Amino acid sequence: MNDDGLRHLATQRVAAPRVAAQRAATQRVATIVSWILAIGAGVLVAYLGVVAFSRSLERTLARIAEGELRTQLSGLALTVVQSFRSAILYIAVAWVVMMVIALVRRRTLGQAIQRGWVIALAAGIAIKLFGEFLLNPSLFLEIVVGGLQKGFLYALIALGYTLIYGVVKLINFAHGDIFMVGAFASFYTITTLNMHHWPGTLYTRLTGATQAPGWTLAVGVFLVILASMLTSAVLATVIERVAYKPLRDAPRIAALITAVGVSFFLEYFSALDFSFGPDFITYNRPFDLLRWDSTNLNITLLALFLALLFAGGVGQLVVWQLARRGKRLPFTESPFLRLAIRFCLLAGGFGSLYMALTLLGVGVTNIQILVMTASILLLILLQYIVRQTKIGKAMRASAWDKPTARLMGINVDQVISFTFALGAALAGAASVLYAVAYPQLVWNMGIMPGLRAFVAAVLGGIGSIPGAFVGSLIMGQAEELSAAYISTPMRDAIAFTLLIIVLIVRPTGIFGEPEGEKA
């Protein structure tokens, strides 16, 4: 090597540490600037939150003076609660606190942002809802009750989505339109066939009584629900046999496009004049609407739900104590006992909550009680079918490995058809309850409930029955609270944004897709 090469090599050796030091210094400066920008953004948003709070306080005081808004708060209490309702200030404060904590703990900026925005947003939502509750507790609780009603309805539809996906790995976008057909089927069984009065008519003819007792109407409503479930199940079975079965071995995108095509066909065929028609139809409720509140209490129903809750709690404690002691008794191993305990805990818990709210002046209707009870009962029945019956075991085997299930003698095609029928039957039951709660039918009424139920199933973890149930309750609350406290046109956007946030944090949904067996 000549002298020039040696000098160049020596220069490089001398300059290398200097270059590395410069790069490290540049990186430190960039990191400091990034942290300053992140914290400064929070401070700026906090300032904007203070400005927004002052303006919203003026608007709130004006609305109270004009009588548009009712509240018992005033003075400093109203100012504090209004700051909670604005929430922007608290989101910004939570963001700054998270950034400072991450900086002290020597986290990277990426890690701080990844966790910080979720916690700040959650804190903001919680503070916003807390402020709305303090401003008008009765209104807030009534909105929560309405959200529970929608959540229970969405749960029945979402269970169909998660069942079909769990077995076939298909998003059946026609599911919402099967829900629509079930609602119209119940409409015609009530208006044309008068099915809800059949048990009462039979009772009066057999006994000679002048008036049928109330339980005959309950049996009649059950027959209407059963007819709608049967209609939806038959329709779903036909669709599966005609449209989906020929595409069993085709790429998934083919079946997905077919599902969209079936959905459009059902919608626009139903809008034809010789079908259900293009106009809105008023649904005739098969029973009268009853409302209970602090002026019209139903102590009997409250006692019934409390008894259910107590029975479920005692039963669960007995099972836990026997399990801890290693004792196994035949009745404690019975699946019927476990499902009965779950029903008592769920129905008794939600029912007691509903009826306890009436003591606080919140209005609760018999329709809300019916929707809650029927949804929980069908959820428990579905879990029994999937977990304890022969066809349920075949469904889980087919979901896990179809070729192996065929080798074990399972008729996979029959299992898939049954899955479609079962999911559609749940949608049919939901359609009757939905029509009773919101008595107006139209040919495209299944689009948004079906889409929201699908989002709820994904939110909870598609393929998971408990996930679909919990996701639906969250979806119902998000929709109702958004419509009440933010904007009615924005309620779907906010609910779907909630889905995006959950999937970013947990891509498999809240419960995730179970490992191995579905459901």
PyMOL commands that set and color helices and strands:
alter all, ss='L'
color gray80, all
select helices_A, chain A and resi 3-66+75-86+88-104+109-135+137-168+175-191+195-207+214-247+252-270+299-324+335-359+366-388+390-400+402-407+412-437+447-460+465-485+491-505
alter helices_A, ss='H'
color red, helices_A
select strands_A, chain A and resi 281-282+291-292+364-365+440-441
alter strands_A, ss='S'
color yellow, strands_A
deselect
rebuild
show_as cartoon
